[in-house]
Amino acid sequence: MFKYEIIIYWSKEDDAFVAEVPELPGCMAHGRTQTAALKNINEAIQLWIDTAKEFGDLIPEPQGGRPVPA
C-alpha cells in the first residue's frame, strides 16, 4: 500500500467510482465500487512508478513522508 493521497468520487458520466492521485499526474483508475477503485488505483500507482523509473522521470515523494525506493 502506498502513502499517496487518493481521491475517490462518483462519476455520473462514467457510471463508476473514479480514483485519482494528485501527486502523480495522470494517475487515475475506476471501479464499480469504492473498494474496486481503490484496488485499481494501487495497481495504477505501481505502474506509474515503474514507468517513471524506466524513463528516468522524477517520482514525487508521498506527502506522508514515505520515500519511494529507487
Distance bins in CASP14 RR format, pairs under 12 A and 6 or more apart:
PFRMAT RR
TARGET T0000
AUTHOR 0000-0000-0000
RMODE 2
METHOD distances of the structure
MODEL  1
1 38 0 0 0 0 1 0 0 0 0 0 0
1 39 0 0 0 0 0 1 0 0 0 0 0
1 41 0 0 0 0 0 1 0 0 0 0 0
1 42 1 0 0 1 0 0 0 0 0 0 0
1 43 0 0 0 0 0 1 0 0 0 0 0
1 45 0 0 0 0 1 0 0 0 0 0 0
1 46 0 0 0 0 0 1 0 0 0 0 0
1 62 0 0 0 0 0 1 0 0 0 0 0
1 66 0 0 0 0 1 0 0 0 0 0 0
2 19 0 0 0 0 0 1 0 0 0 0 0
2 21 0 0 0 0 1 0 0 0 0 0 0
2 23 0 0 0 0 1 0 0 0 0 0 0
2 24 0 0 0 0 1 0 0 0 0 0 0
2 27 0 0 0 0 0 1 0 0 0 0 0
2 38 0 0 0 0 0 1 0 0 0 0 0
2 41 0 0 0 0 1 0 0 0 0 0 0
2 42 1 0 0 1 0 0 0 0 0 0 0
2 43 0 0 0 0 0 1 0 0 0 0 0
2 44 0 0 0 0 0 1 0 0 0 0 0
2 45 1 0 1 0 0 0 0 0 0 0 0
2 46 1 0 0 1 0 0 0 0 0 0 0
2 47 0 0 0 0 0 1 0 0 0 0 0
2 48 0 0 0 0 1 0 0 0 0 0 0
2 49 0 0 0 0 1 0 0 0 0 0 0
2 59 0 0 0 0 0 1 0 0 0 0 0
2 60 0 0 0 0 0 1 0 0 0 0 0
2 61 0 0 0 0 0 1 0 0 0 0 0
2 62 1 0 0 1 0 0 0 0 0 0 0
2 63 0 0 0 0 0 1 0 0 0 0 0
2 64 0 0 0 0 1 0 0 0 0 0 0
2 65 0 0 0 0 0 1 0 0 0 0 0
2 66 1 0 0 1 0 0 0 0 0 0 0
2 67 0 0 0 0 0 1 0 0 0 0 0
2 68 0 0 0 0 1 0 0 0 0 0 0
2 69 0 0 0 0 0 1 0 0 0 0 0
3 21 0 0 0 0 0 1 0 0 0 0 0
3 23 0 0 0 0 1 0 0 0 0 0 0
3 42 0 0 0 0 0 1 0 0 0 0 0
3 45 0 0 0 0 0 1 0 0 0 0 0
3 60 0 0 0 0 0 1 0 0 0 0 0
3 61 0 0 0 0 1 0 0 0 0 0 0
3 62 1 0 1 0 0 0 0 0 0 0 0
3 63 1 0 0 1 0 0 0 0 0 0 0
3 64 1 0 1 0 0 0 0 0 0 0 0
3 65 1 0 0 1 0 0 0 0 0 0 0
3 66 1 0 1 0 0 0 0 0 0 0 0
3 67 0 0 0 0 1 0 0 0 0 0 0
3 68 0 0 0 0 1 0 0 0 0 0 0
4 19 0 0 0 0 0 1 0 0 0 0 0
4 20 0 0 0 0 0 1 0 0 0 0 0
4 21 1 0 1 0 0 0 0 0 0 0 0
4 22 0 0 0 0 1 0 0 0 0 0 0
4 23 1 0 1 0 0 0 0 0 0 0 0
4 24 1 0 0 1 0 0 0 0 0 0 0
4 25 0 0 0 0 0 1 0 0 0 0 0
4 27 0 0 0 0 1 0 0 0 0 0 0
4 38 0 0 0 0 0 1 0 0 0 0 0
4 41 0 0 0 0 1 0 0 0 0 0 0
4 42 0 0 0 0 1 0 0 0 0 0 0
4 44 0 0 0 0 0 1 0 0 0 0 0
4 45 1 0 0 1 0 0 0 0 0 0 0
4 46 0 0 0 0 0 1 0 0 0 0 0
4 48 0 0 0 0 1 0 0 0 0 0 0
4 49 0 0 0 0 1 0 0 0 0 0 0
4 59 0 0 0 0 0 1 0 0 0 0 0
4 60 0 0 0 0 1 0 0 0 0 0 0
4 61 0 0 0 0 1 0 0 0 0 0 0
4 62 1 0 1 0 0 0 0 0 0 0 0
4 63 1 0 0 1 0 0 0 0 0 0 0
4 64 0 0 0 0 1 0 0 0 0 0 0
4 65 0 0 0 0 0 1 0 0 0 0 0
4 66 0 0 0 0 1 0 0 0 0 0 0
4 68 0 0 0 0 1 0 0 0 0 0 0
5 19 0 0 0 0 0 1 0 0 0 0 0
5 20 0 0 0 0 1 0 0 0 0 0 0
5 21 1 0 0 1 0 0 0 0 0 0 0
5 22 1 0 1 0 0 0 0 0 0 0 0
5 23 1 0 0 1 0 0 0 0 0 0 0
5 24 0 0 0 0 1 0 0 0 0 0 0
5 27 0 0 0 0 0 1 0 0 0 0 0
5 41 0 0 0 0 0 1 0 0 0 0 0
5 45 0 0 0 0 0 1 0 0 0 0 0
5 60 0 0 0 0 0 1 0 0 0 0 0
5 62 1 0 0 1 0 0 0 0 0 0 0
5 63 1 0 0 1 0 0 0 0 0 0 0
5 64 0 0 0 0 1 0 0 0 0 0 0
5 65 0 0 0 0 0 1 0 0 0 0 0
6 17 0 0 0 0 0 1 0 0 0 0 0
6 18 0 0 0 0 0 1 0 0 0 0 0
6 19 1 0 1 0 0 0 0 0 0 0 0
6 20 1 0 0 1 0 0 0 0 0 0 0
6 21 1 0 1 0 0 0 0 0 0 0 0
6 22 0 0 0 0 1 0 0 0 0 0 0
6 23 0 0 0 0 1 0 0 0 0 0 0
6 24 0 0 0 0 0 1 0 0 0 0 0
6 27 0 0 0 0 1 0 0 0 0 0 0
6 28 0 0 0 0 0 1 0 0 0 0 0
6 29 0 0 0 0 1 0 0 0 0 0 0
6 34 0 0 0 0 0 1 0 0 0 0 0
6 37 0 0 0 0 1 0 0 0 0 0 0
6 38 1 0 0 1 0 0 0 0 0 0 0
6 39 0 0 0 0 0 1 0 0 0 0 0
6 40 0 0 0 0 0 1 0 0 0 0 0
6 41 1 0 1 0 0 0 0 0 0 0 0
6 42 0 0 0 0 1 0 0 0 0 0 0
6 44 0 0 0 0 0 1 0 0 0 0 0
6 45 0 0 0 0 1 0 0 0 0 0 0
6 62 0 0 0 0 0 1 0 0 0 0 0
6 63 0 0 0 0 0 1 0 0 0 0 0
7 17 0 0 0 0 0 1 0 0 0 0 0
7 18 0 0 0 0 1 0 0 0 0 0 0
7 19 1 0 0 1 0 0 0 0 0 0 0
7 20 1 0 1 0 0 0 0 0 0 0 0
7 21 1 0 0 1 0 0 0 0 0 0 0
7 22 1 0 0 1 0 0 0 0 0 0 0
7 23 0 0 0 0 0 1 0 0 0 0 0
7 24 0 0 0 0 0 1 0 0 0 0 0
7 27 0 0 0 0 0 1 0 0 0 0 0
7 28 0 0 0 0 1 0 0 0 0 0 0
7 29 0 0 0 0 0 1 0 0 0 0 0
7 34 0 0 0 0 0 1 0 0 0 0 0
7 37 0 0 0 0 0 1 0 0 0 0 0
7 38 0 0 0 0 0 1 0 0 0 0 0
7 41 0 0 0 0 1 0 0 0 0 0 0
8 16 0 0 0 0 0 1 0 0 0 0 0
8 17 1 0 1 0 0 0 0 0 0 0 0
8 18 1 0 0 1 0 0 0 0 0 0 0
8 19 1 0 1 0 0 0 0 0 0 0 0
8 20 0 0 0 0 1 0 0 0 0 0 0
8 21 0 0 0 0 0 1 0 0 0 0 0
8 28 0 0 0 0 0 1 0 0 0 0 0
8 29 0 0 0 0 1 0 0 0 0 0 0
8 30 0 0 0 0 1 0 0 0 0 0 0
8 31 0 0 0 0 1 0 0 0 0 0 0
8 33 0 0 0 0 0 1 0 0 0 0 0
8 34 1 0 1 0 0 0 0 0 0 0 0
8 35 0 0 0 0 1 0 0 0 0 0 0
8 36 0 0 0 0 0 1 0 0 0 0 0
8 37 1 0 1 0 0 0 0 0 0 0 0
8 38 1 0 0 1 0 0 0 0 0 0 0
8 39 0 0 0 0 0 1 0 0 0 0 0
8 40 0 0 0 0 0 1 0 0 0 0 0
8 41 1 0 0 1 0 0 0 0 0 0 0
8 42 0 0 0 0 0 1 0 0 0 0 0
9 16 0 0 0 0 0 1 0 0 0 0 0
9 17 1 0 0 1 0 0 0 0 0 0 0
9 18 1 0 1 0 0 0 0 0 0 0 0
9 19 0 0 0 0 1 0 0 0 0 0 0
9 20 0 0 0 0 1 0 0 0 0 0 0
9 28 0 0 0 0 0 1 0 0 0 0 0
9 30 0 0 0 0 0 1 0 0 0 0 0
9 31 0 0 0 0 0 1 0 0 0 0 0
9 34 0 0 0 0 1 0 0 0 0 0 0
9 37 0 0 0 0 1 0 0 0 0 0 0
9 41 0 0 0 0 0 1 0 0 0 0 0
10 16 1 0 0 1 0 0 0 0 0 0 0
10 17 1 0 1 0 0 0 0 0 0 0 0
10 18 1 0 0 1 0 0 0 0 0 0 0
10 19 0 0 0 0 0 1 0 0 0 0 0
10 30 0 0 0 0 0 1 0 0 0 0 0
10 31 0 0 0 0 0 1 0 0 0 0 0
10 32 0 0 0 0 0 1 0 0 0 0 0
10 33 0 0 0 0 0 1 0 0 0 0 0
10 34 0 0 0 0 1 0 0 0 0 0 0
10 37 0 0 0 0 1 0 0 0 0 0 0
11 17 1 0 0 1 0 0 0 0 0 0 0
11 18 1 0 1 0 0 0 0 0 0 0 0
11 19 0 0 0 0 0 1 0 0 0 0 0
11 20 0 0 0 0 0 1 0 0 0 0 0
11 28 0 0 0 0 0 1 0 0 0 0 0
11 29 0 0 0 0 0 1 0 0 0 0 0
11 30 1 0 0 1 0 0 0 0 0 0 0
11 31 0 0 0 0 1 0 0 0 0 0 0
11 32 0 0 0 0 0 1 0 0 0 0 0
11 37 0 0 0 0 1 0 0 0 0 0 0
12 18 0 0 0 0 0 1 0 0 0 0 0
13 30 0 0 0 0 0 1 0 0 0 0 0
14 28 0 0 0 0 0 1 0 0 0 0 0
14 29 0 0 0 0 0 1 0 0 0 0 0
14 30 1 0 0 1 0 0 0 0 0 0 0
14 31 0 0 0 0 1 0 0 0 0 0 0
14 32 0 0 0 0 0 1 0 0 0 0 0
14 37 0 0 0 0 0 1 0 0 0 0 0
15 30 0 0 0 0 1 0 0 0 0 0 0
15 31 0 0 0 0 1 0 0 0 0 0 0
15 32 0 0 0 0 1 0 0 0 0 0 0
16 28 0 0 0 0 0 1 0 0 0 0 0
16 29 0 0 0 0 1 0 0 0 0 0 0
16 30 1 0 1 0 0 0 0 0 0 0 0
16 31 1 0 1 0 0 0 0 0 0 0 0
16 32 1 0 0 1 0 0 0 0 0 0 0
16 33 0 0 0 0 1 0 0 0 0 0 0
16 34 0 0 0 0 0 1 0 0 0 0 0
16 36 0 0 0 0 1 0 0 0 0 0 0
16 37 1 0 0 1 0 0 0 0 0 0 0
16 40 0 0 0 0 1 0 0 0 0 0 0
17 28 0 0 0 0 0 1 0 0 0 0 0
17 29 0 0 0 0 1 0 0 0 0 0 0
17 30 1 0 0 1 0 0 0 0 0 0 0
17 31 1 0 1 0 0 0 0 0 0 0 0
17 32 1 0 0 1 0 0 0 0 0 0 0
17 33 1 0 0 1 0 0 0 0 0 0 0
17 34 1 0 1 0 0 0 0 0 0 0 0
17 35 0 0 0 0 1 0 0 0 0 0 0
17 36 1 0 0 1 0 0 0 0 0 0 0
17 37 1 0 1 0 0 0 0 0 0 0 0
17 38 0 0 0 0 1 0 0 0 0 0 0
17 39 0 0 0 0 0 1 0 0 0 0 0
17 40 0 0 0 0 1 0 0 0 0 0 0
17 41 0 0 0 0 1 0 0 0 0 0 0
18 26 0 0 0 0 0 1 0 0 0 0 0
18 27 0 0 0 0 0 1 0 0 0 0 0
18 28 1 0 0 1 0 0 0 0 0 0 0
18 29 1 0 0 1 0 0 0 0 0 0 0
18 30 1 0 1 0 0 0 0 0 0 0 0
18 31 1 0 0 1 0 0 0 0 0 0 0
18 32 0 0 0 0 0 1 0 0 0 0 0
18 34 0 0 0 0 0 1 0 0 0 0 0
18 36 0 0 0 0 0 1 0 0 0 0 0
18 37 1 0 0 1 0 0 0 0 0 0 0
18 38 0 0 0 0 0 1 0 0 0 0 0
18 40 0 0 0 0 1 0 0 0 0 0 0
18 41 0 0 0 0 1 0 0 0 0 0 0
18 44 0 0 0 0 0 1 0 0 0 0 0
19 26 0 0 0 0 0 1 0 0 0 0 0
19 27 0 0 0 0 1 0 0 0 0 0 0
19 28 1 0 0 1 0 0 0 0 0 0 0
19 29 1 0 1 0 0 0 0 0 0 0 0
19 30 1 0 0 1 0 0 0 0 0 0 0
19 31 1 0 0 1 0 0 0 0 0 0 0
19 33 0 0 0 0 0 1 0 0 0 0 0
19 34 0 0 0 0 1 0 0 0 0 0 0
19 35 0 0 0 0 0 1 0 0 0 0 0
19 36 0 0 0 0 1 0 0 0 0 0 0
19 37 1 0 1 0 0 0 0 0 0 0 0
19 38 1 0 0 1 0 0 0 0 0 0 0
19 39 0 0 0 0 1 0 0 0 0 0 0
19 40 1 0 0 1 0 0 0 0 0 0 0
19 41 1 1 0 0 0 0 0 0 0 0 0
19 42 0 0 0 0 1 0 0 0 0 0 0
19 43 0 0 0 0 0 1 0 0 0 0 0
19 44 1 0 0 1 0 0 0 0 0 0 0
19 45 0 0 0 0 1 0 0 0 0 0 0
20 26 1 0 0 1 0 0 0 0 0 0 0
20 27 1 0 0 1 0 0 0 0 0 0 0
20 28 1 0 1 0 0 0 0 0 0 0 0
20 29 0 0 0 0 1 0 0 0 0 0 0
20 30 0 0 0 0 1 0 0 0 0 0 0
20 37 0 0 0 0 1 0 0 0 0 0 0
20 38 0 0 0 0 0 1 0 0 0 0 0
20 40 0 0 0 0 0 1 0 0 0 0 0
20 41 1 0 0 1 0 0 0 0 0 0 0
20 44 0 0 0 0 1 0 0 0 0 0 0
20 45 0 0 0 0 0 1 0 0 0 0 0
20 48 0 0 0 0 0 1 0 0 0 0 0
21 27 1 0 1 0 0 0 0 0 0 0 0
21 28 1 0 0 1 0 0 0 0 0 0 0
21 29 0 0 0 0 1 0 0 0 0 0 0
21 37 0 0 0 0 0 1 0 0 0 0 0
21 38 0 0 0 0 0 1 0 0 0 0 0
21 40 0 0 0 0 0 1 0 0 0 0 0
21 41 1 0 0 1 0 0 0 0 0 0 0
21 42 0 0 0 0 1 0 0 0 0 0 0
21 43 0 0 0 0 0 1 0 0 0 0 0
21 44 1 0 0 1 0 0 0 0 0 0 0
21 45 1 0 0 1 0 0 0 0 0 0 0
21 46 0 0 0 0 0 1 0 0 0 0 0
21 47 0 0 0 0 0 1 0 0 0 0 0
21 48 1 0 0 1 0 0 0 0 0 0 0
21 49 0 0 0 0 0 1 0 0 0 0 0
21 59 0 0 0 0 0 1 0 0 0 0 0
21 60 0 0 0 0 1 0 0 0 0 0 0
21 62 0 0 0 0 1 0 0 0 0 0 0
21 63 0 0 0 0 0 1 0 0 0 0 0
22 28 0 0 0 0 0 1 0 0 0 0 0
22 41 0 0 0 0 0 1 0 0 0 0 0
22 45 0 0 0 0 0 1 0 0 0 0 0
22 60 0 0 0 0 1 0 0 0 0 0 0
22 62 0 0 0 0 0 1 0 0 0 0 0
22 63 0 0 0 0 1 0 0 0 0 0 0
23 45 0 0 0 0 1 0 0 0 0 0 0
23 48 0 0 0 0 1 0 0 0 0 0 0
23 49 0 0 0 0 0 1 0 0 0 0 0
23 52 0 0 0 0 0 1 0 0 0 0 0
23 58 0 0 0 0 0 1 0 0 0 0 0
23 59 0 0 0 0 1 0 0 0 0 0 0
23 60 1 0 1 0 0 0 0 0 0 0 0
23 61 0 0 0 0 1 0 0 0 0 0 0
23 62 1 0 0 1 0 0 0 0 0 0 0
23 63 1 0 0 1 0 0 0 0 0 0 0
23 64 0 0 0 0 1 0 0 0 0 0 0
23 65 0 0 0 0 0 1 0 0 0 0 0
23 66 0 0 0 0 0 1 0 0 0 0 0
23 68 0 0 0 0 0 1 0 0 0 0 0
24 41 0 0 0 0 1 0 0 0 0 0 0
24 42 0 0 0 0 0 1 0 0 0 0 0
24 44 0 0 0 0 1 0 0 0 0 0 0
24 45 1 0 0 1 0 0 0 0 0 0 0
24 46 0 0 0 0 0 1 0 0 0 0 0
24 47 0 0 0 0 0 1 0 0 0 0 0
24 48 1 0 1 0 0 0 0 0 0 0 0
24 49 1 0 0 1 0 0 0 0 0 0 0
24 50 0 0 0 0 0 1 0 0 0 0 0
24 51 0 0 0 0 0 1 0 0 0 0 0
24 52 0 0 0 0 1 0 0 0 0 0 0
24 57 0 0 0 0 0 1 0 0 0 0 0
24 58 0 0 0 0 0 1 0 0 0 0 0
24 59 0 0 0 0 1 0 0 0 0 0 0
24 60 1 0 0 1 0 0 0 0 0 0 0
24 61 0 0 0 0 0 1 0 0 0 0 0
24 62 0 0 0 0 1 0 0 0 0 0 0
24 63 0 0 0 0 0 1 0 0 0 0 0
24 68 0 0 0 0 0 1 0 0 0 0 0
25 48 0 0 0 0 1 0 0 0 0 0 0
25 51 0 0 0 0 0 1 0 0 0 0 0
25 52 0 0 0 0 0 1 0 0 0 0 0
25 57 0 0 0 0 0 1 0 0 0 0 0
25 58 0 0 0 0 0 1 0 0 0 0 0
25 59 0 0 0 0 0 1 0 0 0 0 0
25 60 0 0 0 0 1 0 0 0 0 0 0
26 41 0 0 0 0 0 1 0 0 0 0 0
26 44 0 0 0 0 1 0 0 0 0 0 0
26 45 0 0 0 0 0 1 0 0 0 0 0
26 47 0 0 0 0 0 1 0 0 0 0 0
26 48 1 0 0 1 0 0 0 0 0 0 0
26 51 0 0 0 0 0 1 0 0 0 0 0
26 52 0 0 0 0 0 1 0 0 0 0 0
27 40 0 0 0 0 0 1 0 0 0 0 0
27 41 1 0 0 1 0 0 0 0 0 0 0
27 42 0 0 0 0 0 1 0 0 0 0 0
27 43 0 0 0 0 0 1 0 0 0 0 0
27 44 1 0 1 0 0 0 0 0 0 0 0
27 45 1 0 0 1 0 0 0 0 0 0 0
27 46 0 0 0 0 0 1 0 0 0 0 0
27 47 0 0 0 0 1 0 0 0 0 0 0
27 48 1 0 1 0 0 0 0 0 0 0 0
27 49 0 0 0 0 1 0 0 0 0 0 0
27 50 0 0 0 0 0 1 0 0 0 0 0
27 51 0 0 0 0 0 1 0 0 0 0 0
27 52 0 0 0 0 0 1 0 0 0 0 0
27 59 0 0 0 0 0 1 0 0 0 0 0
27 60 0 0 0 0 0 1 0 0 0 0 0
28 37 0 0 0 0 1 0 0 0 0 0 0
28 40 0 0 0 0 1 0 0 0 0 0 0
28 41 1 0 0 1 0 0 0 0 0 0 0
28 43 0 0 0 0 0 1 0 0 0 0 0
28 44 1 0 0 1 0 0 0 0 0 0 0
28 45 0 0 0 0 0 1 0 0 0 0 0
28 47 0 0 0 0 0 1 0 0 0 0 0
28 48 0 0 0 0 1 0 0 0 0 0 0
29 36 0 0 0 0 1 0 0 0 0 0 0
29 37 1 0 0 1 0 0 0 0 0 0 0
29 38 0 0 0 0 1 0 0 0 0 0 0
29 39 0 0 0 0 1 0 0 0 0 0 0
29 40 1 1 0 0 0 0 0 0 0 0 0
29 41 1 0 1 0 0 0 0 0 0 0 0
29 42 0 0 0 0 1 0 0 0 0 0 0
29 43 1 0 0 1 0 0 0 0 0 0 0
29 44 1 0 1 0 0 0 0 0 0 0 0
29 45 0 0 0 0 1 0 0 0 0 0 0
29 46 0 0 0 0 0 1 0 0 0 0 0
29 47 0 0 0 0 1 0 0 0 0 0 0
29 48 0 0 0 0 0 1 0 0 0 0 0
30 36 0 0 0 0 1 0 0 0 0 0 0
30 37 1 0 1 0 0 0 0 0 0 0 0
30 38 0 0 0 0 0 1 0 0 0 0 0
30 39 0 0 0 0 0 1 0 0 0 0 0
30 40 1 0 0 1 0 0 0 0 0 0 0
30 41 0 0 0 0 1 0 0 0 0 0 0
30 43 0 0 0 0 0 1 0 0 0 0 0
30 44 0 0 0 0 1 0 0 0 0 0 0
31 37 1 0 1 0 0 0 0 0 0 0 0
31 38 0 0 0 0 1 0 0 0 0 0 0
31 39 0 0 0 0 1 0 0 0 0 0 0
31 40 1 0 1 0 0 0 0 0 0 0 0
31 41 0 0 0 0 1 0 0 0 0 0 0
31 43 0 0 0 0 0 1 0 0 0 0 0
31 44 0 0 0 0 0 1 0 0 0 0 0
32 39 0 0 0 0 0 1 0 0 0 0 0
32 40 0 0 0 0 0 1 0 0 0 0 0
33 39 0 0 0 0 1 0 0 0 0 0 0
33 40 0 0 0 0 0 1 0 0 0 0 0
34 40 0 0 0 0 0 1 0 0 0 0 0
34 41 0 0 0 0 0 1 0 0 0 0 0
35 41 0 0 0 0 0 1 0 0 0 0 0
35 42 0 0 0 0 0 1 0 0 0 0 0
36 42 0 0 0 0 0 1 0 0 0 0 0
36 43 0 0 0 0 0 1 0 0 0 0 0
37 43 0 0 0 0 0 1 0 0 0 0 0
37 44 0 0 0 0 1 0 0 0 0 0 0
38 44 0 0 0 0 0 1 0 0 0 0 0
38 45 0 0 0 0 0 1 0 0 0 0 0
39 45 0 0 0 0 0 1 0 0 0 0 0
39 46 0 0 0 0 0 1 0 0 0 0 0
40 46 0 0 0 0 0 1 0 0 0 0 0
40 47 0 0 0 0 0 1 0 0 0 0 0
41 47 0 0 0 0 0 1 0 0 0 0 0
41 48 0 0 0 0 1 0 0 0 0 0 0
42 48 0 0 0 0 0 1 0 0 0 0 0
42 49 0 0 0 0 0 1 0 0 0 0 0
43 49 0 0 0 0 0 1 0 0 0 0 0
43 50 0 0 0 0 0 1 0 0 0 0 0
44 50 0 0 0 0 0 1 0 0 0 0 0
44 51 0 0 0 0 0 1 0 0 0 0 0
45 51 0 0 0 0 0 1 0 0 0 0 0
45 52 0 0 0 0 0 1 0 0 0 0 0
45 59 0 0 0 0 0 1 0 0 0 0 0
45 60 0 0 0 0 0 1 0 0 0 0 0
45 62 0 0 0 0 1 0 0 0 0 0 0
45 68 0 0 0 0 1 0 0 0 0 0 0
46 52 0 0 0 0 0 1 0 0 0 0 0
46 53 0 0 0 0 0 1 0 0 0 0 0
46 59 0 0 0 0 0 1 0 0 0 0 0
46 68 0 0 0 0 0 1 0 0 0 0 0
46 69 0 0 0 0 0 1 0 0 0 0 0
47 53 0 0 0 0 0 1 0 0 0 0 0
47 54 0 0 0 0 0 1 0 0 0 0 0
48 54 0 0 0 0 0 1 0 0 0 0 0
48 55 0 0 0 0 0 1 0 0 0 0 0
48 57 0 0 0 0 1 0 0 0 0 0 0
48 58 0 0 0 0 0 1 0 0 0 0 0
48 59 0 0 0 0 1 0 0 0 0 0 0
48 60 0 0 0 0 0 1 0 0 0 0 0
48 68 0 0 0 0 0 1 0 0 0 0 0
49 55 0 0 0 0 0 1 0 0 0 0 0
49 56 0 0 0 0 0 1 0 0 0 0 0
49 57 0 0 0 0 1 0 0 0 0 0 0
49 58 0 0 0 0 0 1 0 0 0 0 0
49 59 1 0 1 0 0 0 0 0 0 0 0
49 60 0 0 0 0 1 0 0 0 0 0 0
49 61 0 0 0 0 0 1 0 0 0 0 0
49 62 0 0 0 0 0 1 0 0 0 0 0
49 67 0 0 0 0 0 1 0 0 0 0 0
49 68 1 0 0 1 0 0 0 0 0 0 0
49 69 0 0 0 0 1 0 0 0 0 0 0
49 70 0 0 0 0 0 1 0 0 0 0 0
50 56 0 0 0 0 0 1 0 0 0 0 0
50 57 0 0 0 0 0 1 0 0 0 0 0
50 59 0 0 0 0 1 0 0 0 0 0 0
50 68 0 0 0 0 0 1 0 0 0 0 0
50 69 0 0 0 0 0 1 0 0 0 0 0
51 57 1 0 0 1 0 0 0 0 0 0 0
51 59 0 0 0 0 1 0 0 0 0 0 0
52 58 1 0 0 1 0 0 0 0 0 0 0
52 59 1 0 1 0 0 0 0 0 0 0 0
52 60 0 0 0 0 1 0 0 0 0 0 0
52 68 0 0 0 0 1 0 0 0 0 0 0
52 70 0 0 0 0 0 1 0 0 0 0 0
53 59 1 0 0 1 0 0 0 0 0 0 0
53 68 0 0 0 0 1 0 0 0 0 0 0
53 69 0 0 0 0 1 0 0 0 0 0 0
53 70 1 0 0 1 0 0 0 0 0 0 0
56 70 0 0 0 0 0 1 0 0 0 0 0
57 68 0 0 0 0 0 1 0 0 0 0 0
58 68 0 0 0 0 0 1 0 0 0 0 0
58 70 0 0 0 0 0 1 0 0 0 0 0
59 66 0 0 0 0 0 1 0 0 0 0 0
59 67 0 0 0 0 1 0 0 0 0 0 0
59 68 1 0 1 0 0 0 0 0 0 0 0
59 69 0 0 0 0 1 0 0 0 0 0 0
59 70 0 0 0 0 1 0 0 0 0 0 0
60 66 0 0 0 0 0 1 0 0 0 0 0
60 67 0 0 0 0 0 1 0 0 0 0 0
60 68 0 0 0 0 1 0 0 0 0 0 0
61 67 1 0 1 0 0 0 0 0 0 0 0
61 68 1 0 0 1 0 0 0 0 0 0 0
61 69 0 0 0 0 0 1 0 0 0 0 0
61 70 0 0 0 0 0 1 0 0 0 0 0
62 68 1 0 0 1 0 0 0 0 0 0 0
END
